[in-house]
Amino acid sequence: MLNECLSFYSDFAFEEHVVDAGSKDLPFAETGCRKAAVFILDPIDPDGRRNLGERVDAVSLGELRAAVRELQAQGRGNPGAFWVAREGRWR
């Protein structure tokens, strides 16, 4: 299940969608107007104008995708070692 989640987010077209975590029906809506590389609506902003992803540019989005893909590769290569390494970071 983790691999599917990582795959979803590494391949997700953030450049073409607005992420609305507060939406019950459609949390990923397509948009024709891009204000930023990533647009994540603030679920507690009543006007829906605050972008939680405003500091993410095209370069940092590429870096995030590369990091997620690296996690995928580690998990597929040796899942046990992957979880042991993560557990050490959480303590």
Secondary structure, DSSP 8 states (H G I E B T S, - for coil): -HHHHHHHHHH--GGGEEEETT-SS-SEEE-S--SSSSEEE-TT-TTS--BTTTT--HHHHHHHHHHHHHHHHHHHH-HHHHHHHHHHHH-
